[in-house]
Amino acid sequence: MAETPGRPGAATGKLLFDVSVPGRRATAFPACDVPESPLPSADLLRDDLRLPELSEGEVVRYFTHLSSLNYSIESGMYPLGSCTMKYNPKRNEDVARMPGFAWAHPLTPAASAQGALQVLFDLQQCLVNITGMAGAGLAPMAGAHGELAGVLMIRAYHDARGDTGRRKILVPDSAHGTNPATAAMAGYAVVSIRSDVHGNCDMEHLRSELRPDVAGMMLTQPNTLGLFDTQIEAIAAALHQHGALLYGDGANMNALLGRTKPGAMGFDVMHLNLHKTFSTPHGGGGPGAGPVVAAPHLLEYLPAPIVEHREGSLHFAVPANSIGPMSGFAGNFGVLLRAYAYIRTLGADGLREVADNAVLNANYVRSQLTDVYALKHDRPCMHEVVLNGTRQKAKGVNTLAIAKRLIDYGFHPPTIYFPLIVEEALMIEPTETESRETLDAFIAAMRAIAEETEHDPEVMLSAPHYAPVGKLDEATAARRPYLRWRPEPADAPVADG
Ligand SMILES: *Cc1c(COP(=O)(O)O)cnc(C)c1O
């Protein structure tokens, strides 16, 4: 493992305890000029608590250095397919921090919070317009959370009609893992539907599984192969003919904004990831927002609360047969604010440009790499492209090694080994916010890596060489995480975490 190049005076590569000097302090207190009073009990003092001793400057440098070891969207391109890790305008952060919004208490009476309710009401309308649906509920706090709300709405719809024999949800084999997990959490059995040779839904398989016990299908459009399924209207019609509903996974809407609307394709209910498409930086587990939008026949089941106009002012309301609340209060208000600011600053034309550039960038990357990396479904993609490392694997270098080597070239790796139906998958989503120069640098790195596979496989198999840590034992890292600094050697028994 190579050392990180050091800066003079920085605590580079060392643990906090290594730079500790006994007796060194951040603060020197003046001599006590009041009578001393004894501490309550000697039992409260721990002699065994070893703490590093440093000056304030050393502590600040240490943590500043640690923060610079993290890769982030602020430090470089993040081509993580299906995650839409784009750069988000900082002005939307300012909007979310405006004191009138940031300090609004969730229990403020509606009469005193009309401004905040107006934002929520307008955002509901924006999402309805963007998706071509009839109504929106903003309460779910993540994509998977929105999925659960949507599938519970499908269940409520069937139940309300006395149609209680529907026990299955269909999920394509290319789907994001949250889809089958959601269907199972909502009490359904999951039936996997094959993809055909073009990367679309296999219509024959779909029709053969469409029995009276099917409640619905969860579909991602464009799908997780980055491909637009041109059979979408036929899929929706087939489901509806059998009394089943079509759920849309709209986590990544970048490709569709302003170009087409899921409502027009026949979707009955879907969720959106505001933290992917609509300007909340994400990663590390949150915060997020996964609003659901629904067609007219599902509006009464939307999660509570929704914001409504009544007698000249805005109010929180519970839809007639709501599946109930999905979160405390009205959802992740700060995330909703960012999405609102993003949508209103871009406007309809700006959103369409987002989609155009997201698709253009992904196809540019595709066009520049398919002579060196294999492509299972050779057709224009939408906002992401799924290449694969099968040619490199045949030479003894797997996709994991390609991903790790990319770190040495200064890029975050793309999503790998997903979707599951593409062997050695490399799922690249450049997003609309990267410049031509950045895309070219990424392409050059991917090409250099393909070249190394031919001539220097050893350097690849042991990568990364220039990262703060080398190749990790990921299974042990996940099973025995070190969640806090400790003075013991790193292999000491884990006391917490
Ligand atoms: C990210 C993603 C999800 C899940 O969203 P979370 O906010 O992480 O729960 C679901 N489906 C697709 C296609 C996604 O990319």
PDBQT file of the ligand as one rigid body, heavy atoms in Angstrom, charges set to zero:
ROOT
HETATM    1  C1  LIG A 501     -31.849   4.631  -5.566  1.00  0.00    +0.000 C 
HETATM    2  C2  LIG A 501     -32.905   3.808  -6.142  1.00  0.00    +0.000 A 
HETATM    3  C3  LIG A 501     -33.953   3.325  -5.327  1.00  0.00    +0.000 A 
HETATM    4  C4  LIG A 501     -33.994   3.478  -3.819  1.00  0.00    +0.000 C 
HETATM    5  O1  LIG A 501     -33.919   4.794  -3.349  1.00  0.00    +0.000 OA
HETATM    6  P1  LIG A 501     -33.468   5.063  -1.835  1.00  0.00    +0.000 P 
HETATM    7  O2  LIG A 501     -33.714   6.519  -1.617  1.00  0.00    +0.000 OA
HETATM    8  O3  LIG A 501     -32.041   4.679  -1.735  1.00  0.00    +0.000 OA
HETATM    9  O4  LIG A 501     -34.317   4.216  -0.931  1.00  0.00    +0.000 OA
HETATM   10  C5  LIG A 501     -34.948   2.598  -5.948  1.00  0.00    +0.000 A 
HETATM   11  N1  LIG A 501     -34.926   2.341  -7.271  1.00  0.00    +0.000 NA
HETATM   12  C6  LIG A 501     -33.931   2.794  -8.066  1.00  0.00    +0.000 A 
HETATM   13  C7  LIG A 501     -33.976   2.477  -9.535  1.00  0.00    +0.000 C 
HETATM   14  C8  LIG A 501     -32.885   3.531  -7.533  1.00  0.00    +0.000 A 
HETATM   15  O5  LIG A 501     -31.890   3.948  -8.311  1.00  0.00    +0.000 OA
ENDROOT
TORSDOF 0
